[in-house]
């Protein structure tokens, strides 16, 4: 596992050191409150070897106070609430805090709690319901944006341990990259590269559980067509390859692969996506369960070959720039089981920033 630590540290230094000088000219200070409240209903009708159905209904509320010095630095402190309907109290309540700096316009570095709502990862390696079950991530988040290349490097420390603790540390790390090969007004070709590490272990705990690191890599080709004055606003074709590997044989197979070509249409209010999945001994701890060879409820290896058709339909309506309403469904047809699994849901999300005080 040490080689992964070294890789992340070196990458962090290589991105930060050249831009370490902070500009003092932009020093306008202000305090504002940020509110993000999402009410949701999600019903999963699953009866497959990989997952069983369940329902999530409730509210996710994030509130924080931000202290900004110009556009280069901010400090924030707040709280993250998760409330499921039918429970007398909150399911989870967690304080959040963080520091964010922008050494240059294209680079931002956050230490502490950070938002992941704009991190778009494909379904086989990332479950869309995580924002309904998990809090903001905590650790280090680095973002770099450029016309031809963008990257997001993060370290999410999920379980902290002290000397002699009887349980393992647990963290996830990732590198999301996108390289533009061709781009003009109506056409774009790019190469996305998604790399995720899920690590359980530690050197100072007293646990006998073996250390294990799971690696997921996905890459391929992304082709985007944009249309003006047409019913279909965009057409997105993705051809992605997936790879799974584990350092210890916790699961039946140490490595596996998958393929997931998709096509997606976007109109003003609708998004329709269809794809075909073929997985061979594939598993991703943070992914959508139906794509995997491991059962999400038992952790047991349930199948080697997983072949599936996918269809997703969503309707979204912006009441204004602060309120978004969404409703949609996802359908999965398993060829080995010859049966349908599906999910449907709706949500209302309200976000706004309120200026509290501006220093003269």
C-alpha positions in Angstrom: 0.0 0.0 0.0 3.0 2.3 0.6 3.5 2.8 -3.2 0.0 4.2 -3.5 0.8 6.7 -0.6 4.0 7.8 -2.4 2.1 8.2 -5.7 -0.5 10.4 -4.2 2.0 12.5 -2.2 4.2 13.1 -5.3 1.2 14.0 -7.4 0.1 16.5 -4.8 3.5 18.1 -4.6 3.9 18.3 -8.3 0.6 20.2 -8.6 1.0 22.5 -5.7 4.7 23.6 -5.6 4.7 25.5 -8.9 1.8 27.6 -7.8 2.6 28.1 -4.1 2.7 31.9 -4.2 -0.6 33.4 -2.9 -1.7 36.8 -4.3 -2.4 39.4 -1.6 -4.1 41.9 -3.9 -7.5 40.3 -3.8 -8.5 40.8 -0.1 -12.2 41.7 -0.1 -13.7 39.9 2.9 -17.3 38.7 3.3 -19.3 36.2 5.3 -22.2 34.3 3.8 -24.4 31.3 4.6 -24.8 28.4 2.2 -28.0 26.2 2.3 -28.5 23.0 0.3 -31.6 20.9 1.1 -32.6 17.9 -1.0 -35.9 16.0 -0.4 -35.8 12.6 -2.0 -37.8 9.4 -2.7 -36.0 6.5 -4.2 -37.5 3.0 -4.6 -35.4 0.1 -5.8 -37.3 -3.0 -6.9 -34.4 -5.5 -7.0 -34.5 -9.2 -6.6 -31.2 -10.3 -8.0 -28.3 -12.3 -6.6 -26.3 -9.0 -6.3 -28.9 -6.8 -4.5 -32.3 -6.8 -2.9 -34.8 -4.0 -3.1 -35.2 -1.2 -0.5 -36.7 2.4 -0.3 -35.0 5.6 0.7 -37.2 8.6 1.5 -36.2 11.7 3.5 -34.2 14.9 3.4 -30.5 15.7 3.2 -29.7 19.2 4.6 -26.3 20.9 4.4 -25.8 24.3 6.1 -22.5 26.1 6.5 -21.1 29.6 7.2 -18.3 30.7 4.8 -15.7 33.3 5.5 -14.1 34.4 2.2 -11.0 36.6 1.6 -11.3 37.6 -2.0 -11.6 34.8 -4.5 -8.5 33.0 -3.4 -9.3 31.7 0.1 -12.3 30.5 2.1 -12.9 28.9 5.5 -16.3 27.2 6.3 -18.0 25.6 9.2 -21.3 23.9 9.3 -23.4 20.7 9.8 -24.6 17.9 7.6 -28.0 16.4 8.4 -29.6 13.2 7.0 -33.2 12.5 8.0 -35.1 9.4 6.8 -38.9 9.7 7.0 -40.3 7.3 9.6 -37.5 7.8 12.1 -38.2 10.0 15.1 -34.8 11.6 15.0 -32.1 12.3 12.5 -30.4 9.2 11.0 -27.1 11.0 11.0 -25.7 14.4 12.1 -22.1 15.4 11.3 -20.2 18.6 11.7 -18.2 19.8 8.7 -15.4 22.3 8.3 -12.7 23.0 5.7 -10.2 25.4 4.2 -10.0 26.1 0.5 -7.4 28.0 -1.4 -7.0 28.9 -5.1 -3.3 29.6 -5.9 -4.2 30.2 -9.5 -7.5 30.4 -11.3 -7.3 26.9 -12.7 -6.3 25.2 -9.4 -8.2 24.7 -6.1 -7.1 22.8 -3.0 -9.4 21.9 -0.2 -8.5 20.3 3.2 -11.4 19.1 5.3 -15.0 18.4 4.2 -15.6 18.9 0.5 -18.5 18.6 -1.9 -18.8 15.8 -4.4 -22.1 16.7 -6.2 -20.2 17.7 -9.4 -18.1 14.5 -9.5 -19.6 12.5 -12.4 -18.4 8.9 -12.3 -19.9 6.0 -14.3 -22.4 3.7 -12.8 -20.3 0.5 -12.6 -17.8 2.2 -10.2 -20.1 4.8 -8.5 -23.6 4.5 -7.1 -25.9 7.5 -7.7 -27.6 6.9 -4.4 -24.5 7.6 -2.4 -25.6 11.3 -1.9 -28.7 9.9 -0.2 -26.8 7.6 2.2 -23.4 9.2 2.7 -22.1 12.5 4.1 -19.7 15.0 2.5 -16.3 13.4 2.0 -13.4 14.5 4.3 -9.7 14.7 3.5 -7.9 16.4 0.6 -9.5 17.5 -2.7 -7.5 19.0 -5.5 -9.1 20.2 -8.8 -7.3 21.5 -11.9 -9.2 22.7 -15.0 -7.7 23.6 -18.4 -9.2 23.8 -21.9 -7.6 20.5 -23.0 -7.0 18.7 -19.7 -8.8 18.6 -16.3 -8.1 16.5 -13.2 -9.6 15.9 -9.8 -7.4 14.2 -7.2 -8.9 13.3 -3.8 -8.3 11.4 -0.6 -11.4 10.6 1.5 -10.5 9.4 5.0 -13.5 7.5 6.2 -12.3 5.7 9.3 -9.5 7.2 11.5 -7.6 5.0 13.9 -5.3 5.6 16.9 -2.6 3.4 18.3 -3.9 0.0 19.3 -7.5 0.4 18.0 -9.1 -3.0 17.3 -10.4 -2.0 13.9 -8.8 -1.0 10.6 -8.5 2.4 9.0 -10.5 2.9 5.9 -10.0 5.4 3.1 -10.8 5.9 -0.6 -8.7 7.8 -3.1 -9.3 8.7 -6.6 -8.0 10.4 -9.7 -10.5 11.7 -12.3 -8.9 12.9 -15.6 -10.3 14.1 -18.9 -8.2 14.8 -22.0 -9.7 16.7 -24.9 -8.5 15.4 -28.3 -10.8 17.4 -30.6 -13.1 20.2 -29.6 -15.2 22.7 -31.5 -18.6 24.4 -31.2 -20.7 21.3 -31.9 -18.3 18.3 -31.6 -15.9 17.0 -28.9 -13.8 13.8 -28.6 -12.1 13.1 -25.3 -10.5 10.4 -23.2 -11.8 10.1 -19.6 -9.7 8.2 -17.1 -11.2 7.2 -13.7 -9.0 5.6 -11.0 -10.3 4.6 -7.6 -8.6 3.0 -4.6 -10.5 1.5 -1.7 -8.1 0.6 1.2 -8.7 -1.2 4.5 -5.7 -1.7 6.7 -3.3 0.2 8.9 0.0 -0.3 10.7 -0.9 0.8 14.3 -4.2 -1.1 14.9 -4.6 -4.5 16.7 -7.0 -6.0 14.2 -6.3 -9.4 12.7 -8.3 -8.6 9.5 -6.0 -8.7 6.5 -5.1 -5.5 4.8 -6.7 -5.1 1.3 -6.7 -2.5 -1.4 -9.1 -2.6 -4.3 -8.3 -0.8 -7.5 -10.8 0.2 -10.1 -9.8 1.8 -13.4 -12.0 2.9 -16.3 -11.1 4.5 -19.5 -12.1 4.7 -23.1 -13.6 7.2 -25.6 -16.2 9.9 -25.1 -17.8 11.5 -28.2 -20.2 14.4 -27.7 -22.3 16.1 -30.4 -24.1 19.4 -29.6 -27.0 20.8 -31.6 -28.5 24.3 -31.7 -32.2 25.0 -32.3 -33.1 21.3 -32.2 -35.2 19.1 -30.0 -32.2 17.0 -29.1 -29.6 19.3 -27.5 -26.8 16.8 -27.3 -25.8 13.2 -28.1 -23.2 11.5 -26.0 -21.5 8.3 -26.9 -19.2 6.5 -24.4 -17.1 3.4 -25.0 -15.6 2.5 -21.6 -13.4 -0.4 -20.4 -13.3 -1.3 -16.7 -10.7 -3.1 -14.7 -10.8 -4.5 -11.1 -7.9 -5.7 -8.9 -7.4 -6.5 -5.2 -4.1 -7.0 -3.4 -5.3 -9.8 -1.1 -7.7 -12.6 -2.0 -10.6 -11.3 0.1 -13.0 -12.2 -2.8 -13.0 -15.2 -5.0 -11.1 -13.6 -7.9 -8.2 -11.1 -7.7 -9.0 -9.3 -10.9 -11.7 -8.8 -13.5 -12.9 -6.6 -16.4 -16.0 -5.1 -17.8 -17.3 -3.2 -20.9 -20.0 -0.6 -20.9 -20.8 1.2 -24.2 -23.6 3.8 -23.7 -25.6 6.4 -25.7 -27.3 9.4 -24.1 -29.7 11.9 -25.5 -30.4 15.2 -23.8 -33.3 17.6 -24.5 -34.3 20.7 -22.6 -36.1 18.7 -19.9 -35.3 15.0 -20.6 -32.3 12.8 -20.5 -32.4 9.2 -22.0 -29.5 6.8 -21.6 -29.1 3.3 -22.8 -26.2 0.8 -22.6 -25.0 -2.8 -22.5 -22.8 -4.2 -19.7 -20.6 -7.2 -19.9 -18.7 -8.0 -16.7 -16.2 -10.8 -16.1 -15.3 -11.2 -12.4 -15.8 -7.5 -11.8 -16.4 -5.6 -8.5 -16.2 -2.0 -7.4 -17.0 -1.2 -3.7 -18.6 2.2 -4.5 -20.4 1.1 -7.6 -24.0 0.3 -8.5 -24.6 -3.3 -7.2 -26.3 -4.8 -10.2 -23.1 -4.4 -12.3 -21.0 -6.5 -9.9 -20.1 -10.1 -9.2 -20.4 -9.6 -5.4 -23.7 -9.4 -3.5 -24.0 -6.0 -1.8 -26.0 -7.3 1.2 -23.7 -10.3 2.0 -20.3 -9.5 0.5 -20.3 -13.0 -1.2 -19.2 -13.8 -4.7 -22.4 -14.7 -6.6 -21.4 -14.9 -10.3 -18.5 -14.7 -12.6 -20.2 -13.5 -15.9 -22.7 -10.6 -15.7 -24.4 -9.5 -18.9 -27.1 -6.8 -18.7 -29.0 -4.2 -20.7 -29.6 -0.8 -19.2 -32.1 2.1 -19.8 -32.4 5.3 -17.8 -35.0 8.1 -18.3 -35.0 11.3 -16.3 -37.1 14.5 -16.4 -35.7 17.7 -14.8 -37.3 21.1 -14.4 -35.6 24.2 -13.0 -38.3 26.2 -11.2 -35.6 28.9 -11.0 -31.9 29.0 -10.5 -32.3 27.8 -6.9 -34.9 25.0 -7.2 -34.6 21.9 -9.2 -37.2 19.1 -9.6 -36.2 15.7 -11.0 -38.1 12.5 -11.6 -36.8 9.4 -13.3 -36.4 5.6 -13.6 -33.7 3.1 -14.3 -34.3 -0.4 -15.8 -31.8 -3.3 -15.8 -32.4 -6.5 -17.7 -30.2 -9.4 -16.6 -29.5 -11.9 -19.4 -28.3 -14.7 -17.1 -31.4 -14.4 -14.9 -33.8 -13.4 -17.7 -35.5 -10.9 -15.5 -36.0 -7.1 -15.0 -34.9 -5.1 -12.0 -35.8 -1.4 -11.8 -35.7 1.7 -9.7 -37.6 5.0 -9.7 -37.6 8.1 -7.7 -38.1 11.9 -7.5 -36.4 14.8 -5.7 -36.6 18.5 -5.0 -33.4 20.4 -4.4 -33.1 23.9 -3.0 -29.7 25.7 -2.9 -28.9 29.3 -2.1 -26.2 31.6 -0.7 -27.1 34.4 1.7 -24.7 37.3 2.2 -24.5 37.9 5.9 -21.7 40.6 6.2 -19.3 42.4 3.9 -16.3 44.0 5.4 -15.4 47.6 4.3 
